[in-house]
Each structure stands twice: as C-alpha cells, then as structure tokens.
Amino acid sequence: MLKVNDINVYYDAIHAVKEVSLEVNEGEIVTLIGANGAGKSTILQTISGLLRSRTGGISFMDENIGAMAPHKIVERGLAQVPEGRRVFLRMTVKENLEMGAYTQKASGVPDDLERAYALFPRLAERRKQVAGTLSGGEQQMLAMGRALMSHPKLLMLDEPSMGLAPILVEQIFSTITEMNREGTTILLVEQNAQMALSVASRAYVLETGHIVMQGDAHELAGNEDVKKAYLGG
C-alpha cells in the first residue's frame, strides 16, 4: 500500500532522515519507534507532503506521491493525525469533525459523524462543546475522529499517547486496534514502545535518522537491545 524508498530529509543543514526505506501493507498496523529526535515525525510529514525528500521516492496505492500537494494526498486516502492533536480550538466538536470530511460528499457526512460518535462515545456527549475546552485525551479522540471523516485507506498517527494518563492511553490504543479491525491500515509513530509493539504487526526502530532494526513487532519486543533501549528492560 505504502512504499518509502531511500528518502533523505533535511532541515537546512541538519540531515534529519537518512536513507530510510519502509513499507506498509494493506490491513497492517506498522509502528516506528525511537527516541525523541530520531526522525519519526519527520518521516510522517514527508509522506504527507509537508516536507520533501532530496532523494528516493514515495508511492501510495502504486501512485507516486513524492511531489504531490498535501491535500491531494488526503484525497487519495492517506490521512495523518499530527503530533499535538492540532484541533480547531474555537470550533465545536461537531464542526471539527465536519472539517475532516471536506473531501467527501455532503450527503455522506451525517453517517460518518455517527460512525465517529460510535467509535468515540465521549465525542457524542460533547458534540456541541468547543474543542478548546476538551481534555487532552478528548482532543486526541477528536483529532483521530476528524481524520477518519476523510475515509482514509491508511491513517498515520503521530504520538497519540503523548501527555495522556495511563487509562486514556489504553483507551486510545484499544480504539486504534478497533479502527484497524474495521479496515483502516495504520502507520503509528509512538514513543510508548511497549504499547506500540503490543498492537503492531511489524515495526521499524529508528536511531538518529537511520532504521537500525525492523521485523515482527512481537519478536522485536523480545529483543534484548530493544528492551534495554525502549522498554526499560
């Protein structure tokens, strides 16, 4: 579904992502784990078209998207929930969700809203509430619900557990698993490596912009180097 081939991404003179190649197959949950500054978010932003690679290529559903505008990438069925949620703070929950459906026909929006409310019952309770008054966990649910309104074939999640209490982290990851069961392929960037590896089928480990390890998520969770570096082992 998604193929990233030999990308190199820079911030001015800083070489942030170095010769990274990865792929995501339909139906998978694939996770990128690594320390802060390893390049995880930069990779997602490059796939989304917000940053550009100097080399290599990115294809989605066998179409080259490496030079495509971000909104065109969303129209193709690839959506991202950014780090820090970035909901529209002055809009209501319902209005935020509707903004996510800009690529869809208006006739289908009511059904899509009900799907989002079924997946996130807390949003249904707060549909008329201004997003800026929601808790961090509720804003994360809203950001995920908004992305789902675009009917993504592949959903990229950037640090969905950041700043959340453990019980909310469990809820968010349970929802990620449910979205995947319902047919959404997921590429997950997450610092909580233990949770990420528990839901993913495959994983890539990043260090200073390089992929240093990859493979079955369960096997990597049992790897001694991964345990020591990321799992507190």
mmCIF file of the C-alpha atoms, coordinates in Angstrom:
data_MODEL
# 
_entry.id   MODEL 
# 
loop_
_atom_site.group_PDB 
_atom_site.id 
_atom_site.type_symbol 
_atom_site.label_atom_id 
_atom_site.label_alt_id 
_atom_site.label_comp_id 
_atom_site.label_asym_id 
_atom_site.label_entity_id 
_atom_site.label_seq_id 
_atom_site.pdbx_PDB_ins_code 
_atom_site.Cartn_x 
_atom_site.Cartn_y 
_atom_site.Cartn_z 
_atom_site.occupancy 
_atom_site.B_iso_or_equiv 
_atom_site.pdbx_formal_charge 
_atom_site.auth_seq_id 
_atom_site.auth_comp_id 
_atom_site.auth_asym_id 
_atom_site.auth_atom_id 
_atom_site.pdbx_PDB_model_num 
ATOM 1   C CA . MET A 1 1   ? 0.000   0.000   0.000  1.00 0.00 ? 1   MET A CA 1 
ATOM 2   C CA . LEU A 1 2   ? 2.733   2.473   1.015  1.00 0.00 ? 2   LEU A CA 1 
ATOM 3   C CA . LYS A 1 3   ? 6.348   2.290   -0.130 1.00 0.00 ? 3   LYS A CA 1 
ATOM 4   C CA . VAL A 1 4   ? 9.017   4.707   1.040  1.00 0.00 ? 4   VAL A CA 1 
ATOM 5   C CA . ASN A 1 5   ? 12.291  4.256   -0.834 1.00 0.00 ? 5   ASN A CA 1 
ATOM 6   C CA . ASP A 1 6   ? 15.635  5.757   0.208  1.00 0.00 ? 6   ASP A CA 1 
ATOM 7   C CA . ILE A 1 7   ? 14.427  9.168   1.430  1.00 0.00 ? 7   ILE A CA 1 
ATOM 8   C CA . ASN A 1 8   ? 16.792  11.811  2.797  1.00 0.00 ? 8   ASN A CA 1 
ATOM 9   C CA . VAL A 1 9   ? 15.220  14.804  4.533  1.00 0.00 ? 9   VAL A CA 1 
ATOM 10  C CA . TYR A 1 10  ? 16.979  17.918  5.757  1.00 0.00 ? 10  TYR A CA 1 
ATOM 11  C CA . TYR A 1 11  ? 16.165  20.910  7.944  1.00 0.00 ? 11  TYR A CA 1 
ATOM 12  C CA . ASP A 1 12  ? 18.556  23.399  6.354  1.00 0.00 ? 12  ASP A CA 1 
ATOM 13  C CA . ALA A 1 13  ? 21.963  21.790  7.032  1.00 0.00 ? 13  ALA A CA 1 
ATOM 14  C CA . ILE A 1 14  ? 20.635  19.212  9.500  1.00 0.00 ? 14  ILE A CA 1 
ATOM 15  C CA . HIS A 1 15  ? 20.294  15.745  7.965  1.00 0.00 ? 15  HIS A CA 1 
ATOM 16  C CA . ALA A 1 16  ? 17.222  14.507  9.880  1.00 0.00 ? 16  ALA A CA 1 
ATOM 17  C CA . VAL A 1 17  ? 16.253  11.370  7.926  1.00 0.00 ? 17  VAL A CA 1 
ATOM 18  C CA . LYS A 1 18  ? 18.966  9.295   6.301  1.00 0.00 ? 18  LYS A CA 1 
ATOM 19  C CA . GLU A 1 19  ? 18.310  6.773   3.516  1.00 0.00 ? 19  GLU A CA 1 
ATOM 20  C CA . VAL A 1 20  ? 15.103  5.467   5.044  1.00 0.00 ? 20  VAL A CA 1 
ATOM 21  C CA . SER A 1 21  ? 13.063  2.798   3.261  1.00 0.00 ? 21  SER A CA 1 
ATOM 22  C CA . LEU A 1 22  ? 9.924   1.187   4.646  1.00 0.00 ? 22  LEU A CA 1 
ATOM 23  C CA . GLU A 1 23  ? 6.617   -0.253  3.540  1.00 0.00 ? 23  GLU A CA 1 
ATOM 24  C CA . VAL A 1 24  ? 3.121   -0.726  4.907  1.00 0.00 ? 24  VAL A CA 1 
ATOM 25  C CA . ASN A 1 25  ? 0.866   -3.453  3.537  1.00 0.00 ? 25  ASN A CA 1 
ATOM 26  C CA . GLU A 1 26  ? -2.910  -3.284  3.439  1.00 0.00 ? 26  GLU A CA 1 
ATOM 27  C CA . GLY A 1 27  ? -4.528  -4.283  6.741  1.00 0.00 ? 27  GLY A CA 1 
ATOM 28  C CA . GLU A 1 28  ? -1.396  -3.893  8.860  1.00 0.00 ? 28  GLU A CA 1 
ATOM 29  C CA . ILE A 1 29  ? -0.545  -1.813  11.883 1.00 0.00 ? 29  ILE A CA 1 
ATOM 30  C CA . VAL A 1 30  ? 3.094   -0.830  11.422 1.00 0.00 ? 30  VAL A CA 1 
ATOM 31  C CA . THR A 1 31  ? 4.911   1.194   14.059 1.00 0.00 ? 31  THR A CA 1 
ATOM 32  C CA . LEU A 1 32  ? 8.013   3.393   14.043 1.00 0.00 ? 32  LEU A CA 1 
ATOM 33  C CA . ILE A 1 33  ? 9.704   3.544   17.433 1.00 0.00 ? 33  ILE A CA 1 
ATOM 34  C CA . GLY A 1 34  ? 12.714  5.517   18.574 1.00 0.00 ? 34  GLY A CA 1 
ATOM 35  C CA . ALA A 1 35  ? 13.906  8.220   20.933 1.00 0.00 ? 35  ALA A CA 1 
ATOM 36  C CA . ASN A 1 36  ? 12.992  11.894  20.650 1.00 0.00 ? 36  ASN A CA 1 
ATOM 37  C CA . GLY A 1 37  ? 14.738  13.409  17.651 1.00 0.00 ? 37  GLY A CA 1 
ATOM 38  C CA . ALA A 1 38  ? 15.192  10.079  15.869 1.00 0.00 ? 38  ALA A CA 1 
ATOM 39  C CA . GLY A 1 39  ? 13.259  11.322  12.817 1.00 0.00 ? 39  GLY A CA 1 
ATOM 40  C CA . LYS A 1 40  ? 9.920   9.583   13.305 1.00 0.00 ? 40  LYS A CA 1 
ATOM 41  C CA . SER A 1 41  ? 7.676   12.640  12.885 1.00 0.00 ? 41  SER A CA 1 
ATOM 42  C CA . THR A 1 42  ? 9.818   13.922  10.014 1.00 0.00 ? 42  THR A CA 1 
ATOM 43  C CA . ILE A 1 43  ? 9.148   10.700  8.112  1.00 0.00 ? 43  ILE A CA 1 
ATOM 44  C CA . LEU A 1 44  ? 5.370   11.076  8.555  1.00 0.00 ? 44  LEU A CA 1 
ATOM 45  C CA . GLN A 1 45  ? 5.469   14.725  7.483  1.00 0.00 ? 45  GLN A CA 1 
ATOM 46  C CA . THR A 1 46  ? 7.430   13.760  4.393  1.00 0.00 ? 46  THR A CA 1 
ATOM 47  C CA . ILE A 1 47  ? 4.914   11.053  3.483  1.00 0.00 ? 47  ILE A CA 1 
ATOM 48  C CA . SER A 1 48  ? 2.110   13.605  4.000  1.00 0.00 ? 48  SER A CA 1 
ATOM 49  C CA . GLY A 1 49  ? 3.767   16.083  1.631  1.00 0.00 ? 49  GLY A CA 1 
ATOM 50  C CA . LEU A 1 50  ? 4.543   18.668  4.305  1.00 0.00 ? 50  LEU A CA 1 
ATOM 51  C CA . LEU A 1 51  ? 8.283   18.099  3.848  1.00 0.00 ? 51  LEU A CA 1 
ATOM 52  C CA . ARG A 1 52  ? 10.223  16.979  0.774  1.00 0.00 ? 52  ARG A CA 1 
ATOM 53  C CA . SER A 1 53  ? 12.918  14.374  0.407  1.00 0.00 ? 53  SER A CA 1 
ATOM 54  C CA . ARG A 1 54  ? 16.000  15.203  -1.625 1.00 0.00 ? 54  ARG A CA 1 
ATOM 55  C CA . THR A 1 55  ? 16.270  11.629  -2.892 1.00 0.00 ? 55  THR A CA 1 
ATOM 56  C CA . GLY A 1 56  ? 14.257  8.475   -3.427 1.00 0.00 ? 56  GLY A CA 1 
ATOM 57  C CA . GLY A 1 57  ? 10.519  8.216   -3.781 1.00 0.00 ? 57  GLY A CA 1 
ATOM 58  C CA . ILE A 1 58  ? 7.218   7.632   -2.010 1.00 0.00 ? 58  ILE A CA 1 
ATOM 59  C CA . SER A 1 59  ? 4.338   5.701   -3.547 1.00 0.00 ? 59  SER A CA 1 
ATOM 60  C CA . PHE A 1 60  ? 0.831   5.103   -2.216 1.00 0.00 ? 60  PHE A CA 1 
ATOM 61  C CA . MET A 1 61  ? -1.513  2.621   -3.883 1.00 0.00 ? 61  MET A CA 1 
ATOM 62  C CA . ASP A 1 62  ? 1.055   2.375   -6.716 1.00 0.00 ? 62  ASP A CA 1 
ATOM 63  C CA . GLU A 1 63  ? 0.941   6.128   -7.353 1.00 0.00 ? 63  GLU A CA 1 
ATOM 64  C CA . ASN A 1 64  ? 3.950   8.410   -6.906 1.00 0.00 ? 64  ASN A CA 1 
ATOM 65  C CA . ILE A 1 65  ? 3.052   10.962  -4.209 1.00 0.00 ? 65  ILE A CA 1 
ATOM 66  C CA . GLY A 1 66  ? 6.564   12.274  -3.528 1.00 0.00 ? 66  GLY A CA 1 
ATOM 67  C CA . ALA A 1 67  ? 5.861   15.642  -5.156 1.00 0.00 ? 67  ALA A CA 1 
ATOM 68  C CA . MET A 1 68  ? 2.103   15.763  -4.557 1.00 0.00 ? 68  MET A CA 1 
ATOM 69  C CA . ALA A 1 69  ? 0.401   18.550  -2.576 1.00 0.00 ? 69  ALA A CA 1 
ATOM 70  C CA . PRO A 1 70  ? -0.746  17.524  0.926  1.00 0.00 ? 70  PRO A CA 1 
ATOM 71  C CA . HIS A 1 71  ? -4.469  18.000  0.222  1.00 0.00 ? 71  HIS A CA 1 
ATOM 72  C CA . LYS A 1 72  ? -4.181  15.817  -2.878 1.00 0.00 ? 72  LYS A CA 1 
ATOM 73  C CA . ILE A 1 73  ? -2.575  13.088  -0.785 1.00 0.00 ? 73  ILE A CA 1 
ATOM 74  C CA . VAL A 1 74  ? -5.533  13.207  1.610  1.00 0.00 ? 74  VAL A CA 1 
ATOM 75  C CA . GLU A 1 75  ? -7.892  12.903  -1.352 1.00 0.00 ? 75  GLU A CA 1 
ATOM 76  C CA . ARG A 1 76  ? -6.043  9.708   -2.356 1.00 0.00 ? 76  ARG A CA 1 
ATOM 77  C CA . GLY A 1 77  ? -6.915  8.185   1.027  1.00 0.00 ? 77  GLY A CA 1 
ATOM 78  C CA . LEU A 1 78  ? -3.871  8.889   3.178  1.00 0.00 ? 78  LEU A CA 1 
ATOM 79  C CA . ALA A 1 79  ? -4.525  10.965  6.312  1.00 0.00 ? 79  ALA A CA 1 
ATOM 80  C CA . GLN A 1 80  ? -2.398  11.994  9.280  1.00 0.00 ? 80  GLN A CA 1 
ATOM 81  C CA . VAL A 1 81  ? -3.214  12.812  12.894 1.00 0.00 ? 81  VAL A CA 1 
ATOM 82  C CA . PRO A 1 82  ? -0.354  15.175  13.789 1.00 0.00 ? 82  PRO A CA 1 
ATOM 83  C CA . GLU A 1 83  ? 1.623   15.271  16.997 1.00 0.00 ? 83  GLU A CA 1 
ATOM 84  C CA . GLY A 1 84  ? -0.052  17.619  19.476 1.00 0.00 ? 84  GLY A CA 1 
ATOM 85  C CA . ARG A 1 85  ? -3.580  16.970  18.060 1.00 0.00 ? 85  ARG A CA 1 
ATOM 86  C CA . ARG A 1 86  ? -3.970  20.447  16.477 1.00 0.00 ? 86  ARG A CA 1 
ATOM 87  C CA . VAL A 1 87  ? -7.738  20.562  16.617 1.00 0.00 ? 87  VAL A CA 1 
ATOM 88  C CA . PHE A 1 88  ? -9.580  23.783  15.780 1.00 0.00 ? 88  PHE A CA 1 
ATOM 89  C CA . LEU A 1 89  ? -9.873  25.112  19.324 1.00 0.00 ? 89  LEU A CA 1 
ATOM 90  C CA . ARG A 1 90  ? -12.660 27.651  18.708 1.00 0.00 ? 90  ARG A CA 1 
ATOM 91  C CA . MET A 1 91  ? -14.873 25.250  16.777 1.00 0.00 ? 91  MET A CA 1 
ATOM 92  C CA . THR A 1 92  ? -17.219 22.726  18.327 1.00 0.00 ? 92  THR A CA 1 
ATOM 93  C CA . VAL A 1 93  ? -16.547 19.012  18.297 1.00 0.00 ? 93  VAL A CA 1 
ATOM 94  C CA . LYS A 1 94  ? -19.097 18.548  15.507 1.00 0.00 ? 94  LYS A CA 1 
ATOM 95  C CA . GLU A 1 95  ? -17.594 21.371  13.437 1.00 0.00 ? 95  GLU A CA 1 
ATOM 96  C CA . ASN A 1 96  ? -14.105 19.873  13.813 1.00 0.00 ? 96  ASN A CA 1 
ATOM 97  C CA . LEU A 1 97  ? -15.357 16.520  12.591 1.00 0.00 ? 97  LEU A CA 1 
ATOM 98  C CA . GLU A 1 98  ? -17.124 18.143  9.650  1.00 0.00 ? 98  GLU A CA 1 
ATOM 99  C CA . MET A 1 99  ? -13.860 19.863  8.668  1.00 0.00 ? 99  MET A CA 1 
ATOM 100 C CA . GLY A 1 100 ? -12.304 16.424  8.303  1.00 0.00 ? 100 GLY A CA 1 
ATOM 101 C CA . ALA A 1 101 ? -14.930 15.496  5.710  1.00 0.00 ? 101 ALA A CA 1 
ATOM 102 C CA . TYR A 1 102 ? -14.004 18.196  3.191  1.00 0.00 ? 102 TYR A CA 1 
ATOM 103 C CA . THR A 1 103 ? -13.027 15.558  0.627  1.00 0.00 ? 103 THR A CA 1 
ATOM 104 C CA . GLN A 1 104 ? -16.359 13.730  0.958  1.00 0.00 ? 104 GLN A CA 1 
ATOM 105 C CA . LYS A 1 105 ? -19.839 14.289  -0.457 1.00 0.00 ? 105 LYS A CA 1 
ATOM 106 C CA . ALA A 1 106 ? -22.094 16.243  1.911  1.00 0.00 ? 106 ALA A CA 1 
ATOM 107 C CA . SER A 1 107 ? -24.761 13.549  1.727  1.00 0.00 ? 107 SER A CA 1 
ATOM 108 C CA . GLY A 1 108 ? -22.493 11.062  3.486  1.00 0.00 ? 108 GLY A CA 1 
ATOM 109 C CA . VAL A 1 109 ? -21.368 13.317  6.338  1.00 0.00 ? 109 VAL A CA 1 
ATOM 110 C CA . PRO A 1 110 ? -24.239 12.509  8.775  1.00 0.00 ? 110 PRO A CA 1 
ATOM 111 C CA . ASP A 1 111 ? -23.444 8.781   8.596  1.00 0.00 ? 111 ASP A CA 1 
ATOM 112 C CA . ASP A 1 112 ? -19.733 9.494   9.002  1.00 0.00 ? 112 ASP A CA 1 
ATOM 113 C CA . LEU A 1 113 ? -20.470 11.605  12.081 1.00 0.00 ? 113 LEU A CA 1 
ATOM 114 C CA . GLU A 1 114 ? -22.423 8.757   13.616 1.00 0.00 ? 114 GLU A CA 1 
ATOM 115 C CA . ARG A 1 115 ? -19.532 6.383   12.923 1.00 0.00 ? 115 ARG A CA 1 
ATOM 116 C CA . ALA A 1 116 ? -17.130 8.764   14.694 1.00 0.00 ? 116 ALA A CA 1 
ATOM 117 C CA . TYR A 1 117 ? -19.508 9.090   17.642 1.00 0.00 ? 117 TYR A CA 1 
ATOM 118 C CA . ALA A 1 118 ? -19.861 5.303   17.860 1.00 0.00 ? 118 ALA A CA 1 
ATOM 119 C CA . LEU A 1 119 ? -16.083 4.898   17.903 1.00 0.00 ? 119 LEU A CA 1 
ATOM 120 C CA . PHE A 1 120 ? -15.624 7.762   20.392 1.00 0.00 ? 120 PHE A CA 1 
ATOM 121 C CA . PRO A 1 121 ? -18.748 7.986   22.607 1.00 0.00 ? 121 PRO A CA 1 
ATOM 122 C CA . ARG A 1 122 ? -17.151 10.841  24.557 1.00 0.00 ? 122 ARG A CA 1 
ATOM 123 C CA . LEU A 1 123 ? -17.307 12.979  21.417 1.00 0.00 ? 123 LEU A CA 1 
ATOM 124 C CA . ALA A 1 124 ? -21.023 12.261  21.057 1.00 0.00 ? 124 ALA A CA 1 
ATOM 125 C CA . GLU A 1 125 ? -21.571 13.585  24.568 1.00 0.00 ? 125 GLU A CA 1 
ATOM 126 C CA . ARG A 1 126 ? -19.591 16.732  23.765 1.00 0.00 ? 126 ARG A CA 1 
ATOM 127 C CA . ARG A 1 127 ? -20.592 17.323  20.151 1.00 0.00 ? 127 ARG A CA 1 
ATOM 128 C CA . LYS A 1 128 ? -21.690 20.927  20.851 1.00 0.00 ? 128 LYS A CA 1 
ATOM 129 C CA . GLN A 1 129 ? -18.736 21.718  23.123 1.00 0.00 ? 129 GLN A CA 1 
ATOM 130 C CA . VAL A 1 130 ? -15.921 23.995  21.939 1.00 0.00 ? 130 VAL A CA 1 
ATOM 131 C CA . ALA A 1 131 ? -12.822 21.894  21.273 1.00 0.00 ? 131 ALA A CA 1 
ATOM 132 C CA . GLY A 1 132 ? -10.537 24.184  23.272 1.00 0.00 ? 132 GLY A CA 1 
ATOM 133 C CA . THR A 1 133 ? -12.379 23.194  26.463 1.00 0.00 ? 133 THR A CA 1 
ATOM 134 C CA . LEU A 1 134 ? -11.802 19.446  25.983 1.00 0.00 ? 134 LEU A CA 1 
ATOM 135 C CA . SER A 1 135 ? -9.222  17.455  27.933 1.00 0.00 ? 135 SER A CA 1 
ATOM 136 C CA . GLY A 1 136 ? -6.049  16.260  26.214 1.00 0.00 ? 136 GLY A CA 1 
ATOM 137 C CA . GLY A 1 137 ? -7.474  12.777  25.800 1.00 0.00 ? 137 GLY A CA 1 
ATOM 138 C CA . GLU A 1 138 ? -10.706 14.104  24.333 1.00 0.00 ? 138 GLU A CA 1 
ATOM 139 C CA . GLN A 1 139 ? -8.768  16.298  21.900 1.00 0.00 ? 139 GLN A CA 1 
ATOM 140 C CA . GLN A 1 140 ? -6.794  13.238  20.792 1.00 0.00 ? 140 GLN A CA 1 
ATOM 141 C CA . MET A 1 141 ? -10.045 11.367  20.187 1.00 0.00 ? 141 MET A CA 1 
ATOM 142 C CA . LEU A 1 142 ? -11.322 14.359  18.217 1.00 0.00 ? 142 LEU A CA 1 
ATOM 143 C CA . ALA A 1 143 ? -8.182  14.538  16.081 1.00 0.00 ? 143 ALA A CA 1 
ATOM 144 C CA . MET A 1 144 ? -8.486  10.835  15.272 1.00 0.00 ? 144 MET A CA 1 
ATOM 145 C CA . GLY A 1 145 ? -12.205 11.125  14.571 1.00 0.00 ? 145 GLY A CA 1 
ATOM 146 C CA . ARG A 1 146 ? -11.608 14.122  12.298 1.00 0.00 ? 146 ARG A CA 1 
ATOM 147 C CA . ALA A 1 147 ? -9.035  12.166  10.283 1.00 0.00 ? 147 ALA A CA 1 
ATOM 148 C CA . LEU A 1 148 ? -11.431 9.233   9.913  1.00 0.00 ? 148 LEU A CA 1 
ATOM 149 C CA . MET A 1 149 ? -14.028 11.552  8.386  1.00 0.00 ? 149 MET A CA 1 
ATOM 150 C CA . SER A 1 150 ? -11.893 11.621  5.213  1.00 0.00 ? 150 SER A CA 1 
ATOM 151 C CA . HIS A 1 151 ? -12.324 7.829   4.793  1.00 0.00 ? 151 HIS A CA 1 
ATOM 152 C CA . PRO A 1 152 ? -8.581  7.100   4.849  1.00 0.00 ? 152 PRO A CA 1 
ATOM 153 C CA . LYS A 1 153 ? -7.283  3.843   3.473  1.00 0.00 ? 153 LYS A CA 1 
ATOM 154 C CA . LEU A 1 154 ? -4.135  4.490   5.511  1.00 0.00 ? 154 LEU A CA 1 
ATOM 155 C CA . LEU A 1 155 ? -4.122  6.521   8.721  1.00 0.00 ? 155 LEU A CA 1 
ATOM 156 C CA . MET A 1 156 ? -0.854  7.836   10.137 1.00 0.00 ? 156 MET A CA 1 
ATOM 157 C CA . LEU A 1 157 ? -0.833  8.571   13.867 1.00 0.00 ? 157 LEU A CA 1 
ATOM 158 C CA . ASP A 1 158 ? 1.927   10.714  15.379 1.00 0.00 ? 158 ASP A CA 1 
ATOM 159 C CA . GLU A 1 159 ? 2.419   10.164  19.134 1.00 0.00 ? 159 GLU A CA 1 
ATOM 160 C CA . PRO A 1 160 ? -1.255  9.549   20.016 1.00 0.00 ? 160 PRO A CA 1 
ATOM 161 C CA . SER A 1 161 ? -0.445  8.787   23.662 1.00 0.00 ? 161 SER A CA 1 
ATOM 162 C CA . MET A 1 162 ? 1.614   11.912  24.312 1.00 0.00 ? 162 MET A CA 1 
ATOM 163 C CA . GLY A 1 163 ? 0.724   13.587  27.612 1.00 0.00 ? 163 GLY A CA 1 
ATOM 164 C CA . LEU A 1 164 ? -2.158  11.249  28.412 1.00 0.00 ? 164 LEU A CA 1 
ATOM 165 C CA . ALA A 1 165 ? -2.900  9.406   31.653 1.00 0.00 ? 165 ALA A CA 1 
ATOM 166 C CA . PRO A 1 166 ? -2.306  5.629   31.500 1.00 0.00 ? 166 PRO A CA 1 
ATOM 167 C CA . ILE A 1 167 ? -6.031  4.779   31.451 1.00 0.00 ? 167 ILE A CA 1 
ATOM 168 C CA . LEU A 1 168 ? -6.558  7.091   28.460 1.00 0.00 ? 168 LEU A CA 1 
ATOM 169 C CA . VAL A 1 169 ? -3.536  5.605   26.711 1.00 0.00 ? 169 VAL A CA 1 
ATOM 170 C CA . GLU A 1 170 ? -5.186  2.190   26.981 1.00 0.00 ? 170 GLU A CA 1 
ATOM 171 C CA . GLN A 1 171 ? -8.433  3.606   25.550 1.00 0.00 ? 171 GLN A CA 1 
ATOM 172 C CA . ILE A 1 172 ? -6.634  5.227   22.622 1.00 0.00 ? 172 ILE A CA 1 
ATOM 173 C CA . PHE A 1 173 ? -4.745  2.049   21.750 1.00 0.00 ? 173 PHE A CA 1 
ATOM 174 C CA . SER A 1 174 ? -7.904  -0.018  22.066 1.00 0.00 ? 174 SER A CA 1 
ATOM 175 C CA . THR A 1 175 ? -9.530  2.338   19.554 1.00 0.00 ? 175 THR A CA 1 
ATOM 176 C CA . ILE A 1 176 ? -6.529  2.073   17.224 1.00 0.00 ? 176 ILE A CA 1 
ATOM 177 C CA . THR A 1 177 ? -6.973  -1.700  17.232 1.00 0.00 ? 177 THR A CA 1 
ATOM 178 C CA . GLU A 1 178 ? -10.716 -1.314  16.572 1.00 0.00 ? 178 GLU A CA 1 
ATOM 179 C CA . MET A 1 179 ? -10.117 1.057   13.633 1.00 0.00 ? 179 MET A CA 1 
ATOM 180 C CA . ASN A 1 180 ? -7.721  -1.473  12.167 1.00 0.00 ? 180 ASN A CA 1 
ATOM 181 C CA . ARG A 1 181 ? -10.248 -4.290  12.601 1.00 0.00 ? 181 ARG A CA 1 
ATOM 182 C CA . GLU A 1 182 ? -12.786 -2.168  10.721 1.00 0.00 ? 182 GLU A CA 1 
ATOM 183 C CA . GLY A 1 183 ? -10.441 -1.933  7.745  1.00 0.00 ? 183 GLY A CA 1 
ATOM 184 C CA . THR A 1 184 ? -8.133  1.055   8.257  1.00 0.00 ? 184 THR A CA 1 
ATOM 185 C CA . THR A 1 185 ? -4.439  0.371   7.721  1.00 0.00 ? 185 THR A CA 1 
ATOM 186 C CA . ILE A 1 186 ? -2.309  2.236   10.271 1.00 0.00 ? 186 ILE A CA 1 
ATOM 187 C CA . LEU A 1 187 ? 1.222   3.630   10.406 1.00 0.00 ? 187 LEU A CA 1 
ATOM 188 C CA . LEU A 1 188 ? 1.920   4.518   14.027 1.00 0.00 ? 188 LEU A CA 1 
ATOM 189 C CA . VAL A 1 189 ? 4.683   6.717   15.428 1.00 0.00 ? 189 VAL A CA 1 
ATOM 190 C CA . GLU A 1 190 ? 4.863   6.293   19.175 1.00 0.00 ? 190 GLU A CA 1 
ATOM 191 C CA . GLN A 1 191 ? 7.338   6.857   21.999 1.00 0.00 ? 191 GLN A CA 1 
ATOM 192 C CA . ASN A 1 192 ? 5.481   4.391   24.216 1.00 0.00 ? 192 ASN A CA 1 
ATOM 193 C CA . ALA A 1 193 ? 7.245   1.483   22.540 1.00 0.00 ? 193 ALA A CA 1 
ATOM 194 C CA . GLN A 1 194 ? 5.643   -1.142  24.746 1.00 0.00 ? 194 GLN A CA 1 
ATOM 195 C CA . MET A 1 195 ? 2.107   -0.150  23.748 1.00 0.00 ? 195 MET A CA 1 
ATOM 196 C CA . ALA A 1 196 ? 3.061   0.327   20.110 1.00 0.00 ? 196 ALA A CA 1 
ATOM 197 C CA . LEU A 1 197 ? 4.674   -3.086  19.801 1.00 0.00 ? 197 LEU A CA 1 
ATOM 198 C CA . SER A 1 198 ? 1.714   -4.721  21.552 1.00 0.00 ? 198 SER A CA 1 
ATOM 199 C CA . VAL A 1 199 ? -0.739  -3.632  18.819 1.00 0.00 ? 199 VAL A CA 1 
ATOM 200 C CA . ALA A 1 200 ? 1.508   -3.635  15.731 1.00 0.00 ? 200 ALA A CA 1 
ATOM 201 C CA . SER A 1 201 ? 2.190   -6.488  13.349 1.00 0.00 ? 201 SER A CA 1 
ATOM 202 C CA . ARG A 1 202 ? 5.557   -5.094  12.222 1.00 0.00 ? 202 ARG A CA 1 
ATOM 203 C CA . ALA A 1 203 ? 7.939   -2.435  13.493 1.00 0.00 ? 203 ALA A CA 1 
ATOM 204 C CA . TYR A 1 204 ? 10.884  -0.282  12.459 1.00 0.00 ? 204 TYR A CA 1 
ATOM 205 C CA . VAL A 1 205 ? 13.389  1.054   15.000 1.00 0.00 ? 205 VAL A CA 1 
ATOM 206 C CA . LEU A 1 206 ? 14.921  4.468   14.270 1.00 0.00 ? 206 LEU A CA 1 
ATOM 207 C CA . GLU A 1 207 ? 18.110  5.932   15.691 1.00 0.00 ? 207 GLU A CA 1 
ATOM 208 C CA . THR A 1 208 ? 19.410  9.362   14.616 1.00 0.00 ? 208 THR A CA 1 
ATOM 209 C CA . GLY A 1 209 ? 17.558  9.246   11.308 1.00 0.00 ? 209 GLY A CA 1 
ATOM 210 C CA . HIS A 1 210 ? 18.508  5.666   10.377 1.00 0.00 ? 210 HIS A CA 1 
ATOM 211 C CA . ILE A 1 211 ? 16.447  2.486   10.510 1.00 0.00 ? 211 ILE A CA 1 
ATOM 212 C CA . VAL A 1 212 ? 18.633  0.204   12.617 1.00 0.00 ? 212 VAL A CA 1 
ATOM 213 C CA . MET A 1 213 ? 16.203  -2.678  13.099 1.00 0.00 ? 213 MET A CA 1 
ATOM 214 C CA . GLN A 1 214 ? 12.985  -3.971  11.595 1.00 0.00 ? 214 GLN A CA 1 
ATOM 215 C CA . GLY A 1 215 ? 10.775  -7.023  11.768 1.00 0.00 ? 215 GLY A CA 1 
ATOM 216 C CA . ASP A 1 216 ? 7.885   -8.724  13.525 1.00 0.00 ? 216 ASP A CA 1 
ATOM 217 C CA . ALA A 1 217 ? 6.655   -6.493  16.372 1.00 0.00 ? 217 ALA A CA 1 
ATOM 218 C CA . HIS A 1 218 ? 6.377   -9.349  18.859 1.00 0.00 ? 218 HIS A CA 1 
ATOM 219 C CA . GLU A 1 219 ? 9.899   -10.530 18.101 1.00 0.00 ? 219 GLU A CA 1 
ATOM 220 C CA . LEU A 1 220 ? 11.313  -7.019  18.440 1.00 0.00 ? 220 LEU A CA 1 
ATOM 221 C CA . ALA A 1 221 ? 9.545   -6.630  21.778 1.00 0.00 ? 221 ALA A CA 1 
ATOM 222 C CA . GLY A 1 222 ? 11.573  -9.629  22.963 1.00 0.00 ? 222 GLY A CA 1 
ATOM 223 C CA . ASN A 1 223 ? 14.863  -8.365  21.515 1.00 0.00 ? 223 ASN A CA 1 
ATOM 224 C CA . GLU A 1 224 ? 17.354  -7.572  24.299 1.00 0.00 ? 224 GLU A CA 1 
ATOM 225 C CA . ASP A 1 225 ? 18.667  -4.401  22.637 1.00 0.00 ? 225 ASP A CA 1 
ATOM 226 C CA . VAL A 1 226 ? 15.135  -3.083  22.086 1.00 0.00 ? 226 VAL A CA 1 
ATOM 227 C CA . LYS A 1 227 ? 14.175  -3.958  25.670 1.00 0.00 ? 227 LYS A CA 1 
ATOM 228 C CA . LYS A 1 228 ? 17.149  -2.108  27.095 1.00 0.00 ? 228 LYS A CA 1 
ATOM 229 C CA . ALA A 1 229 ? 16.733  0.966   24.897 1.00 0.00 ? 229 ALA A CA 1 
ATOM 230 C CA . TYR A 1 230 ? 12.963  1.383   24.765 1.00 0.00 ? 230 TYR A CA 1 
ATOM 231 C CA . LEU A 1 231 ? 11.149  -0.985  27.121 1.00 0.00 ? 231 LEU A CA 1 
ATOM 232 C CA . GLY A 1 232 ? 13.006  -0.423  30.372 1.00 0.00 ? 232 GLY A CA 1 
ATOM 233 C CA . GLY A 1 233 ? 14.414  -3.952  30.227 1.00 0.00 ? 233 GLY A CA 1 
# 
